[in-house]
Amino acid sequence: MLSSLSSLLIAQTSSPLTFREVNPHFITQPQEVRTLPGKLNDVLVFNSNSPEVVETEGILLSSFPSSGKRFRNAHLNKPLEGRFDIFTHHIARPANGKTLYQGLLVHNPTSKTVIIKVLQGASYLTSPDAPFINLPSLVEDPSGRVFSGPGSRLMSDILRGVNHNKFPTRLILRPYQSQMLFTLPISPSNGRSTFMRLYSDGPVYLANLAKHGITQTKMGEDKKPKTILRSPNLNEWKYLVATGRLVTPRDLPPTPLDQDWGEKTIYGRVSGISVGSEWVGRLTDQSNQNYLSIPQKGKAFSYPLSTVTTGTHGTKQIQSAPMLVRYPDTAHRAHGNYGVHYNLTIPLTNKTSQRQTVAISLQTPLKKNEYTDRLIFANRPQGQIFFRGTVKVSYDDKRGRTQERYFHLVQRRGQQGDSLVKINLNPGERREVEVDFLYPPDATPPQVLTIQTMDLFYLNPRDLSR
């Protein structure tokens, strides 16, 4: 799950080249850093990640109106309609050691029947579904069997179009009716990540709730009383929405936007409704052109991914999704863009007179807010993992057959990373490559997508599309 460093996202300060960057423990790579083309769409995301660690019962995130509620500050008063996503990521750590249930309550506030279609949904626990295990930095994974942690497995499934049958295909909500979209257990010290894509033909309110299992005594077949633990029912969830308060303890609040705390900047965790579920971009020389000239031989350029306010690598481009509504003690933006789908098209074009090999890679340089002429890496990356997730690369081979390849990556802070694919280009040839991934909730931004022309022309059939 997210570590304390990941949650705080400590920012690097703007400065000239420092001792660390010329130190032999670090590698300064001279190259161009470009602004990532494209933008986020306007699909709303019911985005629940704060507090990450849940110790008590209560409301995690509610878009219900505050009128008539005991604790008005627990409700954000924002209905959702049309296409929207749900992303939740929480760890259960109750003091009483009981199983915690996560419930997603949906309410129709109108006088008309509302139908919600579940387009896709998946959910995983850390144990036993997706334990954290040590993996190589790059593994090709055509079948989706390589993962480490629930965020890694969840985003891989969503990327591949997997749909879990634990969710309904649709909800039919009569006027003023409430129903549970799901009720899922989280055992003590376990974590659960959930992602859903939905469409509603009318406005609905949502609430993500946490409640302990209910202990009951029943007579067994042997006529002896037995104690059982059941999940909360609909009326108990509705009562929690009406009378419950926000789950405590809370995460650290974010640094105010008008203050610069340098390395002590706190981004906070997200709880609210963010705007943007997908970033679609076409990487070209200019916005009015339809090709990307490959770098000179031996050179590279990079595009930052999932940039935050103090980590733009000199581009001043903040990709973090804005928050439509949020609680005052949670993140100002959806920093990290957890669950956001990056769909990037790269129309590689070889304008040279020689055959060239172009490598495409995802990298995790040291976070900087300056320098568009360099990236800085660790000579021996170690410590916390900053990216753990699946990337899909698609392209047509020389025979015109579409190749779709999936790679699971594990990268630590400052890791250069291995190339995902190498593409051979004849003089004047153009080849289109697509890179897709959903930013995983176990990652710390930003990363970069790097295009590099190799010094030599390669003929390795395993790595190349020929």
N, C-alpha and C positions, 0 to 999 in steps of 0.2 A: 504494500500500500504506500501511500504518500508518506515520506519521511518528514521530520520537522523542517529540514532544510528545504525540501521541495515545497512545503506549504508556505514558507516565509518568502522563498524566492529572493534571497538577498542579492541586491543589485551591485554591480560593479560601478565604480566611479569613473567619470570621464577624466582622462589624464594623458600626458605624453607617454611615449614608450617607457615602461618602467623596468626596474631591475629584473622583475620576474620574467618579463617578455624577452629579455636578451640573455637570461639565465639558460644554461644548457638543459635544464629540466623542461624548458618550453621551446616550441618550434614556431617561429613567425613565418607564415606563408604569404609572400607578396602575391596579390591577385586582386581582381576587381570584385566588389560586392554590389549587387544590383537590387533595386526595389522589386519585390515580387509582383508581377502583373495580376490583375483580377481583383476581386473583392468578395466579401461575404454576401450571401443572399439575405433575405429579410424574414426567413422562417424563424419563428419563436422557439426557444428552448426552455422548458421547465427544468431548471438547472440547480440540483440540490447536492452540495458537497460540504456544507458548513452547518453545525460542527461536524468534522470528519469522524471524530470519536464520539459515540453516543453512549452516555452513561445513565441517562434518565429517560422516563417517558415524556412525551410531549409532541409538539409540532416542529417538524424540520423545515418545511416550506409550505406555505398556504397562499394561494391566489384568491381565496374567498374574500368577500367584503367583511369589513370589521364590525359592521352594525349588528347588534345583538350578540356579540361574542364577549366572553368574560375578559379576555386579554386582547384588546384591540390591536396592540402592536405586533401581534403574531400573524396578521393577515395583510396581504398586499393589494387586495381589491383589483385584480386584473383577470378578466375572463380570457380564455383562449378559444380560437375558432379557426377552421380551415386546417392547413397543414401545420403541425408543430411536432417537436420532439420532446422526449423525456429522458433526462440523464440524472442518475443518482449514484452516489459513491460514498458509503459509510462503513464504519467499523463499530461493532457492538462491544462495549466494555461495561456492562451494568454492575453496580456495586453488589447487588444481591445474587449475582451468578446465574440468573434466570435467562432463558432464551428470550431474545427480543424479536418482536415481529415488526416488519416494515409494511405499512399499508398505504396504498395510493387510492384515495377517495375521490370520486368524480361526481359532480352535482350539476343538474340541469336547472338553471334559474328561470327558465321561460315557460310559457303556456303551450309550447309546441313540443312534440317528440323530437329528440335529438339522437342521431346515430353516429357513433364513433367507430371508425374502421381502424383496426390495428394492422398497419402495413408491414411492420417487422418489429420483432422484439427478442431480446436475449438477456439473460441474467446469470451471473456466476458468483458463488462463494469462493473465498480463498481456499478453504478446506471443506470438502474433499475435491472440489471442482477444478481448482487452478492454483495449486501451491507454488510458492516462489522457489525456483530451482536455478542452479547455475547452468547457463547455456553459452555456447560459443558466440562470438560477436556477430556472426552472420550464418544463418542456416536457411537453405532453400526448403520451402515447406508447401508443396503442392496440395496437401490434403488437410491442412489446418490442425495438425497434431503437435505442433511445436508452440509452446507458450510457457510463460512464467508469470503467475499472478492473474487475478481476475480481470484486470484492465486489459492486459495483453490478449487474453483469450476472447474477451468480449468484443473488442474492436476487430479482431481477426474474423470472428463470426459475422459481424455486421458487414464488414467489407466483402465477404464472400456470399452475402445474401441469405445466411442461415436464419431460420425463424423458429424459436422455441415454442413447443406446444403447451407450455404452462400458462400462456396468455390466451385470452379469448380472441377470436377473429374480429369480433365487433361487440359493442355495447349498445343496447337500445334503451335510452333513458326517457321515460314518460315525463310529462310536465312536472317540474319541481321534484323529481326523483333523484336519489343518490344511489350509487353502486360502487363496489370495490373493483378497480381495474386489476389489482393484485394484492394478495397478502402473502408475504414471503418471510420465512424465519431467518434470523441471523444468530447463531449460537455465540456464547461469550468468547471474546477475543478473536472473533471471526470477522471478515469483511465481505461486503456484497457490492457488486457493480451491476447496474441495470441500464439498458438503453432501449428506447422504443421510438418508432416512427408512427405517427397517427394522423388521421384526418377526421375532423368533426364538422358536420353540416350545420351546426349551431353553436352558440357560445356555451362554454362549460367552465366551472371552477374546479381546480385541483388542489389536493392537500396531500403532502407526503408526511406520514405520521409514524411515530415509534411508540410501541406499547408492549409491555411484558405479556407473556403467555398467561392464560387464565387457569388457575388450579381448581379442579373440581373433584369431588368424590362420587364414585359410582359403584353400584353393586356388580361384582363380577359373576361369572357363571357358577362359581363355587359358593355364591351367596355371601362372599366376604367383600367389605368395602375396599375399593382401589382408588388411588389418587392418580388422576390423569392431568395432562397439560394440553389445553386446546388453544387455538388461535382466537383472537378477538373477533366478535361478530360485527355485522354492519351497524347495529345500534350503538355498540360500544365505541366504534370508530367515530360515528357521528357525534356522540357525546364528547369525545376528546376534541374534535374540531370546535365545538361550541364552548367548551370550558377550559381547554388546555392552554398552556403557555409554551413559549419557545423552549426547546431543549437546552439544558445547561449541563456543564459549563460551556461557555461560548469560546470560539477560537479568538486569537489575538485580532483586534481591529486593524484595518489597513492604515498606512500612513496617509494623512490628508493630501489631496491632489495638489494643493498650493504650497506644499512643504517638500524640501529636498533633504532627506536624511542620509543620502549617500549609501554607504554599505549597510546601513541599518534600516533601509527602506523595507517595509512590510507590505506585501501585496494582499495578504489575507486569502480566505477561501470564499467560494462562490455560493450564494443562496439567493435566488431570485429568478427572474425571467430575462434571459439574454436574447439578443437579436443576431441571428446568423447561425445556420447549421452546416453550411457548405461554402468553401472557397474555391471558385472555379477560375482558373487562370490559363492563358495561352502565352507561353514564353517566347517573345519575338524581339527582333532588334529594335523596332519602333512599334508603337501602338497601331499604326496604320499599315503595317507590313505583316506578311504571313509566313515568315521564316525566321530562324535563329541561326545566324552565322556561327559556326563552331569556333572555339578559341584557336589561337595560333598554336603550332606544335609545341608541346611541353607546357602550355599555359592553361589556366582555368578561370572560370568566374562562378560565383555562387549567388543564390537567392535565399535570404533568411526566411525561416518558417516559424510560425507561432510567436512572433515578436511581441515583447512586452514594453512597457513605458520606458524602462531604463536598459533595454537590451535590443536595440535596433540595428546594431553593427553599422552605424553611421547613416543608415537610410532614412531615419526619422519616421519610418512606417510602423505604426502600431496595429498589429493584426488582431489583437484581443477583441472579442466581441463586446459591444456596449451592452449595458444592463438597462432594460426597460423599467423594471422595478427591482428593488433589493432591500434587504435589511440594513440599517445604518452601520452595523458593526461588521459587515461582510465586504467582499472585494468590490471595488468601484467598477471593474470590468471583468469579463470572464477570462482572466489571465490563464494562459495555458491552452485555451480553446479545447478543453477536454471533450472528446466525442465529435468535434468538427471534422467534416470530411474535406480533405484537400484533394482536388481533382485538377491535375496540372498536365497540360499538353505541351510537348517540346518538339517543334518541327525542325529537327537538326538539318542543316544545309552546309555542305562542303563546298566552299567557294574557292578552294585552292586547286592547284593543278596536279596534286598528288593524292593517292589513297591515304585515308586517315582512319585511325581508331579513336573513338570517343567513349570515355567512361562516364557513367552517371552514378553518383553516390550520395548518400545522406550522411551528414557529419554533425558532430557536436563540439564546435570550438568553444573556447572560453567566452562567456558572455561579455560583450562590450557594447557601449552605446556610441562609440566613435569608430573611425577607421573604415572607409570604403575601399581601401587599397591593400588590405591585409586581413588574414585570419590568424588567430593564435591558438595553438594546440599544445597539449601536454606531451612530453616526450615519452613518458610511461604512464598512461592514464590509470588511475586507481581510485578506490573509494566508492562513493555513492554512484549508482547507476542513474543516468539522466534520460535515457530513452530505452524503452522496452516495448516493442510492438512490431506489427506486420506492415510491410510495404508491398504493394502490387505494381508490377511494371508490365506494360502491354506494348507490343510493336508487331509489325508485319515482317516476317523473314524474307529472304531473297526469293522464295518461291510464292510469296503472296499469302502465306498462311499466318493467321494471327496467333501470336504467342502471348500467353498470360502466365506470368511467373510471380510467385509469392515468396517473400523473404522475411524471416523473423530476425530483427536486429536487437542487439544489446550493446549500448554504448555508455561509457562513463564520461564524466566531465573532461572535455579537452580531447576526445577521441576522434581521430581522423576518419576511421571507418573504411571498410573495404568497398570496392565498386559493386553495385548491384548488377549492372550489365555493361558490356562493351559492344559498341555498335560500329561496324565497318561501313565506311562511306567512300564510294568512288568519286573522282573529281566531278563537281557539279551535281552530285546526287543529293536528294533530300529524303530523309527517313523520319517518320513521325513516331514519337515515343510518348506514352502516357504513364504518369506516376500518380498512384492513388494510395491514400492511407487515411485512417481516422486517428486523430491525435489521441494517444492513449492516456488514461488517467494515472498511470504510474510514471509519467515523464515530467521532466523539468525543462522548460523552454529557455532560449530558442535553439533550434537546429538550423542547418543550411542544406539546400540542395545544390550540389556542385556538378558542373559540366566541365570535363577536362579532356583535352586532346593529348593523346599519349605521344611520347617521343618516338615510339616505334609502331609499325603496323603489325597487328597481332593476327594469328591464324588459329587460335585455340577454339576448337569446335564446341567445347563445353560452355565457354563464356560468351561466344560471339554469335550474332545472327548473321549468317552469310548467305 
